[in-house]
Amino acid sequence: MTTKLRLGPLPRRESVKFTISLSAQLKDELERYALAHSQLYGEKVDAVTLIPHMLERFMTSDRGFKRLR
């Protein structure tokens, strides 16, 4: 697969537990994304591991949020 994903290889970080609820459709999409990420970068990763990295990427790229800070 030569396609690049917006979310690149994952850095190692300290974490805290945070519980959320998702729609079944979003859960399925996250699992598909995790599979694509695993295949592209050669390291098995699950959707739960990806979520904080996706949220961080979203927040750092949100121009409106940057202006608020």
N, C-alpha and C positions, 0 to 999 in steps of 0.2 A: 504494500500500500504506500503510495507516494503522497497522499493527502496529508496536509499538516492540520493539526487541531489548534484552536485558539489557546487551549490550555496545554502548555508544554510539559516536559518532565517535571515530576513533583519534588519539591525540596523537602528535606526532613525538618520537622518542627515540633515543638512542644504543643500539646493540645489539651483542651478541656471538653467535657461532655456537654452537649446541647441537644435537646430533643425537639424535633419538628414533625409536622404532619404534611404529607404530600398527597396529591391526587394519584390514583393508580396509573394514569397516563404519564405523568411526570416521572414517577418511579421507573416505569418501563423505559422511558427515554434516557434517564440517567444510567440505567443498566446497559443500554445500547452504547451510550457514550463511553462508559467504563470499558466495555469490550473493545471498542475501536481504539481507545487509549492504550490498553494492554497490548493489542496487536501492533500498534505503531511503535511503541517504545520498548517492547520486549520485556516488560515487567508487569506481572498480574496485579491489577488494582480493582477494587470494587467501588460501587457508586458512593457508598458512605465516605470513603477516603477522598473522593473527588469533590464532594460538596463544599467543604470549607475553602478549597483552592478556587473553585468556581465563584463563590461569593466574594472572596478577596479580589479576584480579577475584575469582577463586575464593579465592585465599589471603587477600586483604584482607577477605573476607566470612566466613571460617571462624572462628567464635567460639573453638573449641578451640585453634586455632593462635595466636590473639590472646592467649589466657591464657598460653601458653607463652612468649611474648615478654615 
